């Protein structure tokens, strides 16, 4: 007898189909809710634009301060010679000994570069720069010593690093005096620290303000759709189903606020670039304002959307739980 054909099992296909349908329905609902949230926002353009403007200003202020700080740090990177240490040798030190001392210092890992300025060169430069050439002709001998101009390594151009290097140089033989201006380093570090703390504090405060603004806006949207929410809960709508439209609303508000902040930064930096360039030219400086850049712009917009979503989540968590079909 011939065996009857064994039917192929369709269990895997049948089990996969409901999962696919559930996933498709879930994604379709997300697309519908996202589109509906945008439509509702455009139905109230004045309110939406005001919210975007408030968010844009709140986000642009700390970012502008951080960009200004980055520009100042870029300029300070060009002031490396300002951390130069000058070592004056004794008048009786011969030139070969000065050369040997310069070679010894140059081998130190904390030193990037050593330049020896001999007595004759120093006198010639002083004669040109001082305008006292006639008076200097009456000198019987050169009163200037050999000197070493030492540039520390980048990692030692802090206040502590320069102080440690100065202490080492003062202990070397034939060294008469070591001179370095640490005041500007201390002022620069203090200013950079102050600006950084101010920018972070301002960013935190304004981020909280953005969350509160979005939360209040979403709260008003929740109150205006109270009956719709109660009906959805009455027919078995889950909390995730009910809160989803408001979370998308917060994210769209964040997106709009981030775009407004980006435009404000572009316009502000464009408006200030010409005056800043003229001022820098008067001081023979290469200072320029650093723009936001593409990657930072994307990060700004993503941060704004995150803050908008967070503000909506706070509002939804606080107010939706109080709405039940049996409440009046």
LUMFI-521731 format. One record per residue (C-alpha): residue in three letters; x, y, z; residue number from 1. Coordinates in Angstrom, 2 decimals, padded with zeros to 5 digits, m for minus. Layout:
N
PT   type        c1        c2        c3   seq
PT    ALA         X         Y         Z   NUM
...
This chain:
328
PT   type        c1        c2        c3   seq
PT    UNK    000.00    000.00    000.00     1
PT    UNK    001.15    003.44   m000.83     2
PT    UNK    001.58    005.75    002.07     3
PT    UNK   m000.57    008.82    002.18     4
PT    UNK    001.40    012.06    001.85     5
PT    UNK    002.15    013.70    005.13     6
PT    UNK    000.88    017.30    005.17     7
PT    UNK    003.49    019.94    005.87     8
PT    UNK    003.14    021.68    009.17     9
PT    UNK    002.13    025.30    008.91    10
PT    UNK    002.53    025.96    012.61    11
PT    UNK    005.64    028.08    012.20    12
PT    UNK    004.00    030.15    009.49    13
PT    UNK    000.80    030.46    011.48    14
PT    UNK    002.65    031.50    014.64    15
PT    UNK    004.78    034.00    012.78    16
PT    UNK    001.82    035.64    011.09    17
PT    UNK    000.13    036.95    014.28    18
PT    UNK    003.45    038.32    015.53    19
PT    UNK    003.99    040.10    012.24    20
PT    UNK    000.48    041.49    012.37    21
PT    UNK    000.98    042.76    015.91    22
PT    UNK    004.28    044.40    014.99    23
PT    UNK    002.77    045.96    011.87    24
PT    UNK   m000.21    047.25    013.83    25
PT    UNK    002.11    048.68    016.48    26
PT    UNK    004.20    050.54    013.91    27
PT    UNK    001.12    051.75    012.05    28
PT    UNK   m000.25    053.17    015.28    29
PT    UNK    003.01    054.99    015.95    30
PT    UNK    002.99    056.50    012.45    31
PT    UNK   m000.63    057.54    012.82    32
PT    UNK   m000.07    059.09    016.24    33
PT    UNK    003.07    060.93    015.10    34
PT    UNK    001.26    062.35    012.06    35
PT    UNK   m001.79    063.28    014.10    36
PT    UNK    000.38    065.07    016.68    37
PT    UNK    001.95    067.25    013.98    38
PT    UNK   m001.47    068.04    012.50    39
PT    UNK   m002.80    069.10    015.91    40
PT    UNK    000.21    071.38    016.42    41
PT    UNK   m000.31    073.08    013.06    42
PT    UNK   m003.94    073.71    013.95    43
PT    UNK   m002.64    076.05    016.67    44
PT    UNK    000.27    077.76    014.87    45
PT    UNK    000.57    080.77    017.17    46
PT    UNK    000.77    078.68    020.34    47
PT    UNK    003.18    076.22    018.73    48
PT    UNK    005.48    078.94    017.40    49
PT    UNK    005.56    080.69    020.76    50
PT    UNK    006.56    077.44    022.44    51
PT    UNK    009.24    076.85    019.81    52
PT    UNK    010.56    080.39    020.26    53
PT    UNK    010.79    080.04    024.05    54
PT    UNK    012.59    076.72    023.69    55
PT    UNK    014.90    078.09    021.01    56
PT    UNK    016.02    081.04    023.11    57
PT    UNK    016.46    078.87    026.21    58
PT    UNK    018.59    076.38    024.29    59
PT    UNK    020.59    078.94    022.31    60
PT    UNK    021.83    080.92    025.33    61
PT    UNK    023.98    078.23    027.03    62
PT    UNK    025.15    076.85    023.68    63
PT    UNK    026.30    080.32    022.62    64
PT    UNK    028.22    080.70    025.87    65
PT    UNK    029.88    077.31    025.40    66
PT    UNK    030.84    078.19    021.83    67
PT    UNK    032.33    081.47    023.02    68
PT    UNK    034.33    079.60    025.65    69
PT    UNK    035.59    077.18    022.98    70
PT    UNK    036.67    080.12    020.83    71
PT    UNK    038.57    081.67    023.74    72
PT    UNK    040.27    078.35    024.44    73
PT    UNK    041.33    078.12    020.79    74
PT    UNK    042.88    081.56    021.04    75
PT    UNK    044.64    080.70    024.30    76
PT    UNK    046.17    077.71    022.55    77
PT    UNK    048.03    080.22    020.38    78
PT    UNK    049.43    081.98    023.46    79
PT    UNK    051.88    079.19    024.15    80
PT    UNK    054.82    081.58    024.15    81
PT    UNK    053.14    083.45    026.99    82
PT    UNK    054.09    080.58    029.27    83
PT    UNK    057.76    080.98    028.32    84
PT    UNK    060.24    081.01    031.17    85
PT    UNK    063.23    083.34    031.03    86
PT    UNK    066.43    082.26    032.81    87
PT    UNK    069.11    084.92    033.40    88
PT    UNK    072.64    083.62    033.95    89
PT    UNK    075.36    085.28    035.93    90
PT    UNK    077.43    087.99    034.23    91
PT    UNK    080.59    085.96    034.66    92
PT    UNK    079.12    082.87    032.93    93
PT    UNK    081.04    082.14    029.72    94
PT    UNK    079.21    081.34    026.50    95
PT    UNK    080.31    077.65    026.32    96
PT    UNK    078.90    077.06    029.80    97
PT    UNK    075.66    078.77    028.76    98
PT    UNK    075.44    076.47    025.73    99
PT    UNK    076.06    073.42    027.88   100
PT    UNK    073.36    074.52    030.33   101
PT    UNK    070.93    075.04    027.46   102
PT    UNK    071.62    071.51    026.20   103
PT    UNK    071.10    070.10    029.70   104
PT    UNK    067.74    071.85    030.11   105
PT    UNK    066.66    070.78    026.64   106
PT    UNK    066.91    067.11    027.66   107
PT    UNK    064.28    067.60    030.38   108
PT    UNK    060.92    066.06    029.44   109
PT    UNK    059.07    069.10    030.73   110
PT    UNK    060.81    071.40    028.23   111
PT    UNK    059.66    071.71    024.62   112
PT    UNK    062.23    074.22    023.36   113
PT    UNK    065.24    076.19    024.64   114
PT    UNK    066.64    079.28    022.95   115
PT    UNK    069.94    080.82    024.05   116
PT    UNK    070.20    084.60    023.75   117
PT    UNK    073.83    085.59    024.23   118
PT    UNK    074.90    088.91    025.69   119
PT    UNK    075.83    090.55    022.37   120
PT    UNK    072.56    089.65    020.73   121
PT    UNK    070.59    090.86    023.77   122
PT    UNK    072.42    094.21    023.71   123
PT    UNK    071.83    094.61    019.97   124
PT    UNK    068.11    093.89    020.32   125
PT    UNK    067.85    096.28    023.27   126
PT    UNK    069.64    098.97    021.29   127
PT    UNK    067.08    098.71    018.48   128
PT    UNK    063.97    098.41    020.65   129
PT    UNK    064.81    101.01    023.29   130
PT    UNK    065.88    103.88    021.06   131
PT    UNK    068.83    104.57    023.39   132
PT    UNK    071.57    103.70    020.92   133
PT    UNK    073.55    106.91    021.58   134
PT    UNK    073.40    106.48    025.35   135
PT    UNK    074.48    102.85    025.13   136
PT    UNK    077.63    103.87    023.25   137
PT    UNK    078.98    105.37    026.46   138
PT    UNK    078.90    102.01    028.27   139
PT    UNK    082.32    100.54    029.00   140
PT    UNK    081.03    096.94    028.92   141
PT    UNK    077.91    094.97    028.17   142
PT    UNK    075.69    094.94    031.31   143
PT    UNK    073.34    092.25    029.99   144
PT    UNK    073.82    088.54    030.84   145
PT    UNK    073.26    085.47    028.73   146
PT    UNK    069.67    084.33    028.94   147
PT    UNK    067.68    081.22    028.12   148
PT    UNK    064.14    081.37    026.74   149
PT    UNK    062.42    078.11    027.73   150
PT    UNK    059.08    076.96    026.38   151
PT    UNK    057.46    074.24    028.53   152
PT    UNK    055.74    071.20    027.08   153
PT    UNK    052.00    071.59    026.52   154
PT    UNK    051.15    069.32    029.46   155
PT    UNK    053.23    071.51    031.81   156
PT    UNK    051.79    074.89    030.80   157
PT    UNK    049.52    074.99    033.80   158
PT    UNK    050.27    077.02    036.90   159
PT    UNK    051.49    074.00    038.87   160
PT    UNK    053.56    072.70    035.97   161
PT    UNK    055.33    076.01    035.39   162
PT    UNK    055.98    076.49    039.12   163
PT    UNK    057.62    073.04    039.32   164
PT    UNK    059.79    073.83    036.29   165
PT    UNK    060.84    077.18    037.79   166
PT    UNK    061.85    075.47    041.02   167
PT    UNK    064.04    073.04    039.04   168
PT    UNK    065.67    075.83    037.04   169
PT    UNK    066.47    077.91    040.11   170
PT    UNK    068.58    075.04    041.47   171
PT    UNK    070.85    074.84    038.43   172
PT    UNK    074.39    076.24    038.56   173
PT    UNK    075.11    079.66    037.00   174
PT    UNK    071.42    080.59    037.16   175
PT    UNK    071.06    084.08    038.58   176
PT    UNK    067.32    084.63    038.24   177
PT    UNK    064.26    082.91    036.76   178
PT    UNK    061.40    085.08    035.55   179
PT    UNK    057.92    083.98    034.51   180
PT    UNK    054.59    085.73    034.65   181
PT    UNK    052.20    083.29    036.29   182
PT    UNK    049.54    085.93    036.82   183
PT    UNK    048.08    085.65    033.34   184
PT    UNK    048.00    081.86    033.63   185
PT    UNK    046.10    082.08    036.89   186
PT    UNK    043.70    084.66    035.49   187
PT    UNK    043.13    082.63    032.33   188
PT    UNK    042.49    079.42    034.26   189
PT    UNK    040.16    081.24    036.65   190
PT    UNK    038.26    082.85    033.77   191
PT    UNK    037.95    079.55    031.91   192
PT    UNK    036.74    077.79    035.05   193
PT    UNK    034.23    080.54    035.78   194
PT    UNK    032.85    080.51    032.24   195
PT    UNK    032.61    076.73    032.23   196
PT    UNK    030.72    076.66    035.52   197
PT    UNK    028.46    079.51    034.41   198
PT    UNK    027.68    077.75    031.13   199
PT    UNK    026.89    074.47    032.86   200
PT    UNK    024.73    076.15    035.51   201
PT    UNK    022.88    078.14    032.85   202
PT    UNK    022.41    075.02    030.72   203
PT    UNK    020.96    073.07    033.65   204
PT    UNK    018.60    075.89    034.67   205
PT    UNK    017.36    076.48    031.14   206
PT    UNK    016.98    072.74    030.52   207
PT    UNK    014.73    072.58    033.56   208
PT    UNK    012.85    075.61    032.22   209
PT    UNK    012.38    073.87    028.86   210
PT    UNK    011.03    070.75    030.56   211
PT    UNK    008.60    072.86    032.58   212
PT    UNK    007.44    074.80    029.51   213
PT    UNK    006.80    071.62    027.55   214
PT    UNK    005.17    070.02    030.57   215
PT    UNK    002.78    072.93    030.97   216
PT    UNK    001.97    072.92    027.24   217
PT    UNK    001.27    069.19    027.27   218
PT    UNK   m000.79    069.57    030.45   219
PT    UNK   m003.06    072.01    028.64   220
PT    UNK   m003.33    069.55    025.75   221
PT    UNK   m004.29    066.80    028.20   222
PT    UNK   m007.03    068.95    029.74   223
PT    UNK   m008.40    069.88    026.32   224
PT    UNK   m008.65    066.19    025.38   225
PT    UNK   m009.97    064.98    028.72   226
PT    UNK   m013.16    063.47    027.32   227
PT    UNK   m011.23    061.69    024.58   228
PT    UNK   m008.85    060.22    027.16   229
PT    UNK   m011.70    059.02    029.38   230
PT    UNK   m013.40    057.32    026.44   231
PT    UNK   m010.13    055.63    025.44   232
PT    UNK   m009.64    054.32    028.98   233
PT    UNK   m013.30    053.25    029.16   234
PT    UNK   m012.95    051.00    026.11   235
PT    UNK   m009.78    049.41    027.49   236
PT    UNK   m007.02    051.67    026.21   237
PT    UNK   m003.75    051.05    028.05   238
PT    UNK   m001.71    053.80    029.67   239
PT    UNK    000.94    053.46    026.95   240
PT    UNK   m001.76    053.86    024.28   241
PT    UNK   m003.16    056.97    025.93   242
PT    UNK    000.17    058.68    026.66   243
PT    UNK    001.74    058.02    023.24   244
PT    UNK    000.22    061.04    021.40   245
PT    UNK    001.42    063.43    024.10   246
PT    UNK    004.95    062.02    024.07   247
PT    UNK    005.10    062.59    020.33   248
PT    UNK    003.78    066.11    020.87   249
PT    UNK    006.61    066.81    023.30   250
PT    UNK    009.18    065.40    020.87   251
PT    UNK    007.85    067.55    018.01   252
PT    UNK    007.95    070.62    020.24   253
PT    UNK    011.56    069.75    021.04   254
PT    UNK    012.38    069.34    017.35   255
PT    UNK    010.94    072.75    016.55   256
PT    UNK    012.73    074.35    019.49   257
PT    UNK    016.04    072.79    018.46   258
PT    UNK    015.68    074.09    014.91   259
PT    UNK    014.85    077.57    016.21   260
PT    UNK    017.90    077.49    018.49   261
PT    UNK    020.11    076.43    015.57   262
PT    UNK    018.78    079.27    013.40   263
PT    UNK    019.26    081.80    016.21   264
PT    UNK    022.87    080.70    016.65   265
PT    UNK    023.54    080.91    012.91   266
PT    UNK    022.06    084.39    012.64   267
PT    UNK    023.79    085.66    015.79   268
PT    UNK    027.23    084.38    014.84   269
PT    UNK    026.85    085.69    011.29   270
PT    UNK    025.84    089.10    012.63   271
PT    UNK    028.79    089.24    015.05   272
PT    UNK    031.47    087.77    012.78   273
PT    UNK    032.33    091.00    010.94   274
PT    UNK    032.67    093.23    014.07   275
PT    UNK    034.68    090.51    015.84   276
PT    UNK    037.01    090.18    012.83   277
PT    UNK    037.60    093.95    012.78   278
PT    UNK    038.30    094.03    016.51   279
PT    UNK    040.70    091.09    016.25   280
PT    UNK    042.53    092.80    013.40   281
PT    UNK    043.08    095.91    015.53   282
PT    UNK    044.78    093.76    018.16   283
PT    UNK    046.64    091.65    015.56   284
PT    UNK    044.82    088.56    016.79   285
PT    UNK    043.47    085.58    014.87   286
PT    UNK    040.43    085.31    017.12   287
PT    UNK    037.32    084.03    015.34   288
PT    UNK    033.97    082.85    016.60   289
PT    UNK    033.62    079.08    016.32   290
PT    UNK    030.36    078.00    014.72   291
PT    UNK    028.16    075.15    015.82   292
PT    UNK    029.07    072.68    013.08   293
PT    UNK    026.94    069.90    011.62   294
PT    UNK    027.56    067.28    014.32   295
PT    UNK    026.92    069.72    017.16   296
PT    UNK    023.79    070.96    015.41   297
PT    UNK    022.45    067.39    015.24   298
PT    UNK    023.33    066.93    018.92   299
PT    UNK    021.52    070.17    019.80   300
PT    UNK    018.36    069.08    017.98   301
PT    UNK    018.49    065.60    019.53   302
PT    UNK    018.93    067.14    023.00   303
PT    UNK    015.97    069.44    022.38   304
PT    UNK    013.78    066.50    021.33   305
PT    UNK    014.86    064.57    024.42   306
PT    UNK    013.98    067.49    026.69   307
PT    UNK    010.62    067.86    024.93   308
PT    UNK    009.88    064.16    025.37   309
PT    UNK    010.91    064.36    029.04   310
PT    UNK    008.67    067.35    029.69   311
PT    UNK    005.75    065.56    028.07   312
PT    UNK    006.44    062.39    030.04   313
PT    UNK    006.45    064.33    033.33   314
PT    UNK    003.14    065.99    032.47   315
PT    UNK    001.55    062.74    031.33   316
PT    UNK    002.77    060.84    034.38   317
PT    UNK    001.38    063.47    036.69   318
PT    UNK   m001.99    064.17    035.12   319
PT    UNK   m003.11    061.05    033.26   320
PT    UNK   m003.10    058.92    036.40   321
PT    UNK   m005.70    061.24    037.89   322
PT    UNK   m008.09    060.68    035.01   323
PT    UNK   m010.30    057.62    035.40   324
PT    UNK   m013.62    056.90    033.70   325
PT    UNK   m015.46    057.07    037.02   326
PT    UNK   m014.11    060.53    037.96   327
PT    UNK   m016.20    063.65    037.57   328
